[in-house]
Amino acid sequence: MAKQTRPLLNARLIRAEGTRLLDSRGEELRLRGINLIHKGNRLKDGSVNFYPNWPENLQQRLAGLGMNALRLGVLWAAIEPRPGQYDARYLDFIRHQLDLAEKAGLYVLLDMHQDLYAQRFSDGAPDWAVLTDAPFEETALWSDAYLTSPAVQGSWDAFWDNRQVPQTGLGVQDHFTATWGMLAGRFGGHPALLGYDILNEPAPGSDIQQMFGQVLMAFHSLLTPQEQSAFGLMEAGPEQLAGLFLDQQARHRMLQLLDDPARYRQLGELSQEPVIHFERHTLEPFYEKTAAAIRARDGDTFLLRGNNYLSNIGIPSGIRPIRVNGKPDPRQIFAPHGYDLVVDTPAMAAPSDSRAASIFTRHRETQLQLNLPAVVTEWGAFGGYASALTHGRFLLDMFEGWGWGHTYWCYTDDFFEVPATGLFGDRAR
């Protein structure tokens, strides 16, 4: 039997029909791929090198595993190192990656990536877009800085408030939106470019303290008296609970109680009100403003709508489709993330299927409410753990059963030697 060939890439011919993506032949398109990003490495002189040493044949090798998609991460700090000035070399790098993807037969989701908001703290925004003097201190688990760092929270507050950039007099969020308009004008229409992932895991600013405090108090309310006693939490307040959560051993014991799907579901429902308020009153206008800038330059490439940072752990988000000119845009994709809550810790050697299923079941409910195609743009993060071949297959069975696309987190230099590679191959074709 002759080997089936893929149709030539033309992302503009992909269309959405309810919760499905259809290709140029009218057949269902399931995106199966990987995140490809270089977050930058700081050099001795303090500058940042944004250019990876990826092999020129990397995308061909990924396609050889049966992948048909990349989530290509790019960084605002690299694109706009000075306000209003775009780096031509980095834009050429993006185009080169798109060209390589086209040759390899891979669709690209262009992801404006951030972790802890800024390149100064981890990766993302340029220094000039950090409009706070608050101090930054690293946390034992990097992501806990969302919950504890005045610098990270103050930076997000300034971004959501669209605080004025002193060098230009324009709002910092206005600069971000204009950058997306520029990218859409420059790369829109490229045959490989399927979607714009507008902002990776947008987080609340200082309000996250109150939001997460409510999560912890909800957790406390779900404990039996015996469980409260075992944790020493008979009369716990938010500060005591937060201290317990930030202790890695205590946190692991707390998470084990969420293996019960009913309890996990209750936790989300008891915590949802401030999270939904953030989605509706802060994120929704931001997505619509950025989408309008994109649509002014490119009417064809899909818009990806992700959850806020907290909803990626299973708290209902209440998101609605992105509207442009007052109407839901017809070309958009729901793009949730999900990991078991032990991600980025040694406990990832034995992740919980139950907790992950609780998170993704909530995402499934959101997708059906939106009636949009879904692509899980981050999952996995297995590193070298053999759990990839058990927990990873459990997740893929779930995604495939719901008709979801997915992009694994993430490519590393040793990717072709780690167990996670076994999740692809024949299964992904």
URHUQUI-V944644 format. One record per residue. N is the residue number from 1. RES is the residue in one small letter. PHI is phi in degrees with one decimal (* if undefined). D_CENTER is the distance of its C-alpha to the mean C-alpha in Angstrom with 1 decimal. Layout:
# URHUQUI-V944644
n & res & phi & d_center
N & RES & PHI & D_CENTER
N & RES & PHI & D_CENTER
This chain:
# URHUQUI-V944644
n & res & phi & d_center
1 & m & * & 39.9
2 & a & -68.6 & 38.3
3 & k & -67.0 & 34.6
4 & q & -70.5 & 32.5
5 & t & -100.3 & 31.0
6 & r & -78.4 & 27.8
7 & p & -67.3 & 28.4
8 & l & -59.8 & 28.1
9 & l & -67.8 & 24.7
10 & n & -156.0 & 24.8
11 & a & -58.7 & 21.4
12 & r & -68.7 & 23.4
13 & l & -87.5 & 25.3
14 & i & -75.2 & 22.3
15 & r & -136.9 & 22.5
16 & a & -100.1 & 21.1
17 & e & -135.5 & 23.6
18 & g & 62.2 & 22.5
19 & t & -91.9 & 19.7
20 & r & -117.5 & 20.5
21 & l & -100.5 & 20.0
22 & l & -117.3 & 23.4
23 & d & -87.6 & 24.4
24 & s & -65.0 & 27.4
25 & r & -95.8 & 29.7
26 & g & 82.2 & 28.6
27 & e & -95.7 & 27.1
28 & e & -66.0 & 23.9
29 & l & -106.2 & 21.0
30 & r & -107.8 & 18.6
31 & l & -79.1 & 15.9
32 & r & -135.1 & 15.8
33 & g & -161.4 & 14.4
34 & i & -150.3 & 12.5
35 & n & -82.0 & 10.1
36 & l & -127.1 & 12.6
37 & i & -152.9 & 12.3
38 & h & -115.7 & 15.0
39 & k & -82.0 & 14.1
40 & g & 96.2 & 17.7
41 & n & -123.3 & 20.6
42 & r & -79.1 & 23.1
43 & l & -92.9 & 26.7
44 & k & -60.2 & 30.0
45 & d & -83.1 & 30.7
46 & g & 92.7 & 27.5
47 & s & -75.9 & 25.9
48 & v & -118.0 & 22.6
49 & n & -92.3 & 22.6
50 & f & -97.7 & 19.7
51 & y & -112.0 & 21.2
52 & p & -80.2 & 20.5
53 & n & -101.9 & 23.4
54 & w & -72.6 & 22.0
55 & p & -60.6 & 24.9
56 & e & -63.3 & 25.9
57 & n & -96.5 & 25.9
58 & l & -57.7 & 22.5
59 & q & -66.2 & 21.1
60 & q & -64.2 & 24.4
61 & r & -65.4 & 24.1
62 & l & -64.8 & 20.6
63 & a & -61.7 & 22.2
64 & g & -65.4 & 25.1
65 & l & -85.5 & 23.0
66 & g & 94.0 & 22.6
67 & m & -73.5 & 19.2
68 & n & -130.4 & 19.0
69 & a & -151.6 & 15.6
70 & l & -129.9 & 13.4
71 & r & -100.9 & 10.0
72 & l & -91.8 & 11.7
73 & g & -81.7 & 10.1
74 & v & -127.6 & 12.5
75 & l & -124.0 & 13.4
76 & w & -58.6 & 15.1
77 & a & -60.6 & 17.6
78 & a & -80.2 & 18.7
79 & i & -73.3 & 19.0
80 & e & -127.8 & 20.9
81 & p & -65.0 & 22.6
82 & r & -129.0 & 25.2
83 & p & -57.6 & 24.9
84 & g & 82.8 & 25.6
85 & q & -118.1 & 26.2
86 & y & -99.9 & 23.9
87 & d & -83.7 & 24.2
88 & a & -63.3 & 25.9
89 & r & -64.4 & 25.5
90 & y & -69.5 & 21.7
91 & l & -64.6 & 21.7
92 & d & -64.7 & 24.1
93 & f & -61.1 & 21.7
94 & i & -61.9 & 19.0
95 & r & -61.5 & 21.8
96 & h & -61.7 & 23.1
97 & q & -65.5 & 19.9
98 & l & -63.1 & 20.0
99 & d & -64.5 & 23.7
100 & l & -63.7 & 23.2
101 & a & -63.8 & 20.7
102 & e & -59.9 & 23.3
103 & k & -63.7 & 26.0
104 & a & -86.4 & 24.1
105 & g & 78.1 & 23.3
106 & l & -113.4 & 19.5
107 & y & -75.6 & 17.5
108 & v & -119.6 & 14.8
109 & l & -105.6 & 11.6
110 & l & -86.0 & 11.6
111 & d & -107.6 & 8.3
112 & m & -81.0 & 9.3
113 & h & -90.1 & 7.7
114 & q & -153.5 & 8.7
115 & d & -138.9 & 9.5
116 & l & 62.1 & 12.4
117 & y & 76.6 & 12.6
118 & a & -128.7 & 15.2
119 & q & -60.6 & 16.5
120 & r & -63.5 & 19.4
121 & f & -99.4 & 17.5
122 & s & -162.0 & 15.0
123 & d & -160.0 & 13.3
124 & g & 135.4 & 12.6
125 & a & -71.4 & 15.5
126 & p & -70.7 & 19.1
127 & d & -57.3 & 21.7
128 & w & -66.3 & 23.4
129 & a & -93.9 & 20.5
130 & v & -95.1 & 20.8
131 & l & -107.1 & 23.4
132 & t & -151.9 & 24.3
133 & d & -103.8 & 26.8
134 & a & -63.9 & 25.6
135 & p & -76.0 & 25.5
136 & f & -117.1 & 22.6
137 & e & -128.8 & 23.2
138 & e & -66.2 & 21.0
139 & t & -112.9 & 20.5
140 & a & -56.8 & 21.3
141 & l & -102.4 & 17.7
142 & w & -49.4 & 15.6
143 & s & -72.4 & 13.1
144 & d & -63.8 & 16.3
145 & a & -63.3 & 16.8
146 & y & -57.4 & 14.6
147 & l & -88.9 & 17.4
148 & t & -120.8 & 20.4
149 & s & -88.3 & 20.3
150 & p & -60.3 & 22.3
151 & a & -68.1 & 21.1
152 & v & -65.2 & 17.3
153 & q & -66.0 & 18.2
154 & g & -65.9 & 20.9
155 & s & -66.6 & 18.7
156 & w & -65.0 & 16.3
157 & d & -56.4 & 19.6
158 & a & -65.0 & 21.0
159 & f & -65.8 & 18.1
160 & w & -67.8 & 18.1
161 & d & -80.0 & 21.9
162 & n & 56.9 & 21.9
163 & r & -64.0 & 24.3
164 & q & -68.1 & 26.7
165 & v & -83.0 & 26.2
166 & p & -56.1 & 29.7
167 & q & -68.2 & 30.1
168 & t & -123.9 & 29.6
169 & g & 80.5 & 30.1
170 & l & -92.2 & 27.0
171 & g & -70.1 & 24.2
172 & v & -63.7 & 21.2
173 & q & -70.0 & 18.9
174 & d & -62.2 & 21.5
175 & h & -61.7 & 21.0
176 & f & -61.5 & 17.3
177 & t & -63.4 & 18.2
178 & a & -63.9 & 21.0
179 & t & -63.1 & 19.0
180 & w & -65.7 & 17.0
181 & g & -61.4 & 20.4
182 & m & -62.4 & 21.8
183 & l & -61.3 & 19.1
184 & a & -64.5 & 19.8
185 & g & -67.8 & 23.5
186 & r & -82.4 & 23.4
187 & f & -111.6 & 21.3
188 & g & -56.3 & 21.5
189 & g & 93.8 & 23.7
190 & h & -64.1 & 22.9
191 & p & -56.7 & 23.5
192 & a & -88.7 & 20.3
193 & l & -82.9 & 17.9
194 & l & -98.8 & 16.5
195 & g & -153.2 & 13.6
196 & y & -108.9 & 12.1
197 & d & -92.4 & 8.4
198 & i & -64.7 & 9.8
199 & l & -160.2 & 7.6
200 & n & -67.6 & 4.3
201 & e & 43.3 & 4.6
202 & p & -59.2 & 8.2
203 & a & -118.5 & 10.8
204 & p & -65.4 & 14.5
205 & g & -88.2 & 17.1
206 & s & -65.2 & 20.3
207 & d & -63.8 & 20.0
208 & i & -63.8 & 17.6
209 & q & -63.0 & 20.8
210 & q & -68.4 & 22.4
211 & m & -62.5 & 19.5
212 & f & -73.0 & 19.0
213 & g & -59.2 & 22.8
214 & q & -67.5 & 23.1
215 & v & -59.8 & 20.9
216 & l & -67.1 & 23.2
217 & m & -67.4 & 26.3
218 & a & -63.7 & 25.3
219 & f & -58.8 & 24.9
220 & h & -59.9 & 28.3
221 & s & -67.7 & 29.9
222 & l & -91.5 & 29.0
223 & l & -80.4 & 30.7
224 & t & -73.4 & 34.3
225 & p & -55.0 & 37.0
226 & q & -64.5 & 37.3
227 & e & -69.1 & 33.6
228 & q & -59.6 & 33.8
229 & s & -65.0 & 36.9
230 & a & -62.8 & 35.3
231 & f & -90.2 & 32.6
232 & g & 70.2 & 35.2
233 & l & -121.8 & 33.5
234 & m & -63.1 & 36.5
235 & e & -126.8 & 36.3
236 & a & -78.2 & 32.7
237 & g & -114.3 & 31.2
238 & p & -56.9 & 27.7
239 & e & -67.7 & 28.5
240 & q & -65.0 & 29.9
241 & l & -64.9 & 27.0
242 & a & -63.1 & 24.5
243 & g & -60.8 & 26.8
244 & l & -65.1 & 26.8
245 & f & -64.9 & 23.0
246 & l & -76.8 & 22.7
247 & d & -85.4 & 25.3
248 & q & -60.3 & 23.6
249 & q & -68.3 & 26.5
250 & a & -65.0 & 26.8
251 & r & -59.7 & 23.1
252 & h & -60.7 & 23.4
253 & r & -65.3 & 26.4
254 & m & -64.0 & 24.7
255 & l & -66.1 & 21.9
256 & q & -60.5 & 24.6
257 & l & -70.3 & 25.9
258 & l & -89.4 & 22.7
259 & d & -66.3 & 23.6
260 & d & -79.5 & 25.6
261 & p & -59.3 & 23.5
262 & a & -65.4 & 25.8
263 & r & -68.8 & 25.3
264 & y & -62.1 & 21.5
265 & r & -63.6 & 21.8
266 & q & -61.5 & 24.2
267 & l & -57.1 & 22.0
268 & g & -62.7 & 19.3
269 & e & -68.4 & 22.1
270 & l & -75.0 & 23.8
271 & s & -107.6 & 20.8
272 & q & -80.0 & 19.5
273 & e & -57.2 & 21.7
274 & p & -69.1 & 20.3
275 & v & -69.8 & 16.7
276 & i & -64.1 & 17.8
277 & h & -61.1 & 19.9
278 & f & -62.0 & 17.1
279 & e & -61.2 & 15.2
280 & r & -75.3 & 18.5
281 & h & -101.5 & 20.1
282 & t & -117.1 & 17.5
283 & l & -73.4 & 14.3
284 & e & -59.2 & 16.3
285 & p & -62.1 & 18.8
286 & f & -63.1 & 16.2
287 & y & -62.5 & 14.5
288 & e & -69.9 & 18.1
289 & k & -64.6 & 19.4
290 & t & -69.3 & 16.9
291 & a & -60.9 & 17.4
292 & a & -62.6 & 21.1
293 & a & -66.1 & 21.0
294 & i & -67.5 & 19.3
295 & r & -67.7 & 21.7
296 & a & -66.8 & 24.6
297 & r & -115.4 & 24.1
298 & d & -152.4 & 22.5
299 & g & -95.7 & 23.1
300 & d & -109.0 & 22.0
301 & t & -70.7 & 18.5
302 & f & -65.9 & 16.0
303 & l & -97.8 & 13.7
304 & l & -103.2 & 10.2
305 & r & -111.9 & 9.8
306 & g & -94.5 & 6.7
307 & n & -80.1 & 7.8
308 & n & -68.4 & 8.7
309 & y & -54.8 & 8.2
310 & l & -74.5 & 11.3
311 & s & -72.8 & 11.0
312 & n & -75.4 & 8.5
313 & i & -106.6 & 11.8
314 & g & 106.0 & 13.9
315 & i & -86.0 & 15.3
316 & p & -52.9 & 16.2
317 & s & -100.9 & 14.4
318 & g & 69.4 & 17.1
319 & i & -71.2 & 15.1
320 & r & -121.6 & 17.4
321 & p & -57.3 & 17.2
322 & i & -67.4 & 16.9
323 & r & -105.5 & 20.5
324 & v & -126.1 & 22.2
325 & n & 55.8 & 25.9
326 & g & 83.1 & 25.8
327 & k & -124.8 & 24.9
328 & p & -57.7 & 21.8
329 & d & -66.8 & 20.6
330 & p & -75.7 & 21.6
331 & r & -121.7 & 19.0
332 & q & -146.4 & 15.6
333 & i & -133.4 & 13.1
334 & f & -80.0 & 11.2
335 & a & -130.2 & 7.6
336 & p & -76.7 & 6.9
337 & h & -118.5 & 5.5
338 & g & -168.2 & 8.6
339 & y & -139.6 & 10.8
340 & d & -58.6 & 14.4
341 & l & -71.0 & 14.9
342 & v & -94.4 & 16.8
343 & v & -56.0 & 13.9
344 & d & 68.4 & 14.9
345 & t & -125.8 & 18.5
346 & p & -59.6 & 21.5
347 & a & -67.2 & 21.4
348 & m & -66.9 & 18.7
349 & a & -65.7 & 21.9
350 & a & -140.5 & 22.6
351 & p & -71.9 & 19.6
352 & s & -97.6 & 20.4
353 & d & -61.2 & 20.2
354 & s & -63.8 & 21.2
355 & r & -64.1 & 18.5
356 & a & -63.0 & 15.7
357 & a & -63.1 & 17.7
358 & s & -62.5 & 17.9
359 & i & -65.3 & 14.2
360 & f & -75.0 & 13.9
361 & t & -63.4 & 17.2
362 & r & -64.4 & 16.0
363 & h & -62.7 & 13.2
364 & r & -62.0 & 16.2
365 & e & -62.9 & 18.2
366 & t & -62.9 & 15.9
367 & q & -58.1 & 15.7
368 & l & -66.8 & 19.5
369 & q & -66.9 & 20.0
370 & l & -76.2 & 18.2
371 & n & 56.9 & 19.9
372 & l & -126.0 & 17.3
373 & p & -60.2 & 16.2
374 & a & -123.8 & 13.0
375 & v & -130.4 & 10.8
376 & v & -76.2 & 8.6
377 & t & -83.9 & 6.2
378 & e & -143.3 & 5.8
379 & w & -162.1 & 9.1
380 & g & 101.0 & 12.1
381 & a & 56.0 & 12.4
382 & f & -85.3 & 16.1
383 & g & 55.4 & 17.6
384 & g & -97.7 & 21.2
385 & y & -73.5 & 21.6
386 & a & -69.5 & 23.6
387 & s & -59.2 & 21.7
388 & a & -56.3 & 19.5
389 & l & -83.6 & 22.6
390 & t & -113.1 & 23.0
391 & h & -61.8 & 19.8
392 & g & -62.4 & 17.9
393 & r & -68.3 & 20.6
394 & f & -58.4 & 20.5
395 & l & -65.4 & 16.9
396 & l & -63.1 & 17.7
397 & d & -59.8 & 20.8
398 & m & -66.0 & 18.9
399 & f & -60.5 & 16.5
400 & e & -63.1 & 19.6
401 & g & -63.2 & 21.7
402 & w & -93.5 & 19.6
403 & g & 75.9 & 19.3
404 & w & -88.9 & 15.6
405 & g & -82.8 & 14.1
406 & h & -163.4 & 11.7
407 & t & -129.1 & 10.4
408 & y & -67.5 & 11.1
409 & w & -102.0 & 9.7
410 & c & -152.3 & 11.6
411 & y & -69.3 & 14.8
412 & t & -131.7 & 17.3
413 & d & -60.1 & 20.9
414 & d & -101.2 & 22.2
415 & f & -56.2 & 19.9
416 & f & -75.5 & 23.0
417 & e & -111.4 & 24.8
418 & v & -92.4 & 22.5
419 & p & -56.5 & 22.8
420 & a & -57.4 & 19.3
421 & t & -56.8 & 20.9
422 & g & -68.2 & 23.1
423 & l & -77.5 & 20.4
424 & f & -108.1 & 20.8
425 & g & 71.7 & 24.2
426 & d & -58.9 & 26.4
427 & r & -61.7 & 24.0
428 & a & -85.3 & 21.5
429 & r & -78.8 & 24.3
